[in-house]
Amino acid sequence: MNTAASEPQTGSLNLGMIGNCAISALIDNHARMVWCCLPRFDGDPVFNALLQPGDEGSHFAIEIEDLASAHQWYEPNTAILRTQLFDKDGHGVEITDFAPRFYSRSRFFRPMTLVRRVRPIEGAPRIRVALKVRYDWGQSEPRITRGSNHIRFVGEHMTLRLSTDAPVSHVLSGQAFVLTGEHNFLLGADETLTDGIADTARLFEQETTTYWRGWSRALAVPLEWQEAVIRAAITLKLSLYEDTGAIVAAMTTSIPESANSGRNWDYRYCWLRDAFFVVRALNSISEVGTMEDYLRWLSNVVVDAGDGHIQPLYGIGLERELPEIMMPQLAGYRGMGPVRVGNQAAEHFQHDVYGNIVLGAAQAFQDHRLLHRAGLAEFTRLEQVGEQAVRVYGQPDAGMWELRTRARVHTSSALMSWAACDRLAKIASALQLPNRAQYWSDHADRMRAEILEKSWCESRQAFAESFGGNELDASVLLMAEVGLIDPRDPRFVSTVEAMEKSLCDGPYMRRYEAADDFGKPETAFNICTFWRIDALARIGRKAEARAIFETMLAARNPLGLLSEDTHPETREMWGNFPQTYSMVGVINAAVRLSAPWDTVI
């Protein structure tokens, strides 16, 4: 349970996320909705207070007068968030937040609706509803109309409707009033409810609770750290835009990687690399539905590209062009602009993308549980991706860290070309296509020998970040994870040890040691720390891996969520939030390190 101080935290990632695989919202520890993009994850932030501190920011708050304490938690095994607020005299309210998601009429019901329910739990609390909607990235104030039980926020491109059984006059004026019973707030599309407000809110909560508990119950969680794994899994599921199958890297834009760094990026898009790791993590705990949804999206990317270049990321509706522009009217997180919309990385050549596509699809050819197993037609398309992996192998690119002013033959990119060929050979064998299996095996064998030779740096006694280079990069740890090298190989063990000396600040690991476009990074990149945990476990240093994992669990916010980066000294979270890469690391580490179930059965 998250226990907050009496004053709201300004500019904090102590946030909870609610969502339904169509929309999402971030809520602070005092039940203030500070970030929500509509009509989908990459849309207009109608609540933008996360990036616009002070009175100018838009938000949806339910406040108690004379706030003294706050407690916040997720209903176990669900995406339903509860917050209790108490005043200095002990009067208290409980606020329940969620986005409806459940199975109805042979489909998943996931409307563009946020539900807030508030009830008194102690005494006679006075509350105030503060609802401020803005459109066009904070530049447009909506025209407001009202009815007996609703308020409409009319904009040029979107109109939202709040249906409520609270006094509309008090909501519009922000007047405090005594809460004598339950009130409900349903914010969403400009549509009239077919049933009563309270009845609808209660039904939505009941059905959404049932859905998430059933979904969580089907997970094959490890024995240890079950709550952490379930929370990470739910968070990853919420990052799926189910309409198309895209998986976003994070729900936010422009949370800097460190204070005043200028490393402010928009992560509300689908990176093929990040999506693969999400799919792989969820597959490891037997949640394969997300993979099936993602493969719908991925197949469209592959077909559209034919035998040509594939971008490292696309919009969640398969948009190819994501021009990067600034929003100067927003001050940024803690006033640390700029605020960016779009991502120039869509224009990059990142050659690891082809391996990530094949890796993301490989299980679909062998998993008998799937409703739609991949077959010969899908393999034929995937071979086009493999041919592109062969063509770009050994060519300079921007690398997986998306360096904007430097191109090299990155080891991690060459590694993923090898992975594409290796997995295509395995898929061909499963499909009983021996000639194709041999073809791809030959490519994989050639690449493997060359990678091990050209990326080895004798002076560092480590595999370097590029062919012929001498700088270290945490992504090289993926060599063992994707199977290029035996983790007990002395060269890999030596690489881990060299990285610990140059990239680690105690338990935390940075991405690379060289300065980039913005100088040397200040913060540790969470997924790199998790890669280190995995590597340590594989080379036999499991006790150390467990200790570092416990440190990373402690680095999560009180609701169990992680951002992209952690400051090694202050332990503060930085970077976009919640970061799927980081939540993937929680699952992978727990699965790798947990004692087996048969130790207690």
Buried (B, 14 or more C-beta within 10 A) or exposed (E): EBEBEEEBBEBBBBBBBBBBBBBBBBBBBBBBBBBBBBBBBBBBBBBBBBBBBEEBBBBBBBBBBEBBBBBBBBBEBBBBBBBBBBBEEEBBBBBBBBBBBBEEEEEBBBBBBBBBBBBBBBBEBBBBBEBBBBBBBBEBBBEEEEEEBBBBBBBEEBBBBBBBBBBBEBBBEEEBBEBEEBBBBBBBEEEEBEEBBBEBBBBBBEBBBEBBBEBBEEBEBBBBBBEBBBBBBBBBBBBBBBBBBBBBBBBBBBBBBBBEBEBBBBBBBBBBBBBBBBBBBBBBBEBBBBBBBBBBBBBBBBEEBEEEEBBBBBBBEBBEEBEBEBBEBBBBBBBBBBBBBBBBBBBBBBBBBBBBBBBBBBBBBEBEEBEEBBEEEBBEBBBBBBBBBBBBBBBBBBBBBBBBEEBBBBBBBBBBBBBBBBBBBBBBBBBEBEEBBEBBBEBBBBBBEBBBEBBBBEEBBBBBBBBEBEBBBBBBBBBBBBBBBBBEBEBBBBBBEBBBEEBBBEBBBBBBBBEBEEEEBBBBBBBBBBBBBBBBBBBEBBEBBBEBBBBBBEBBBBBBBBBBBBBBEEEBBBBBBBBBBBBBBBBBBBBBBBEEEEEEE
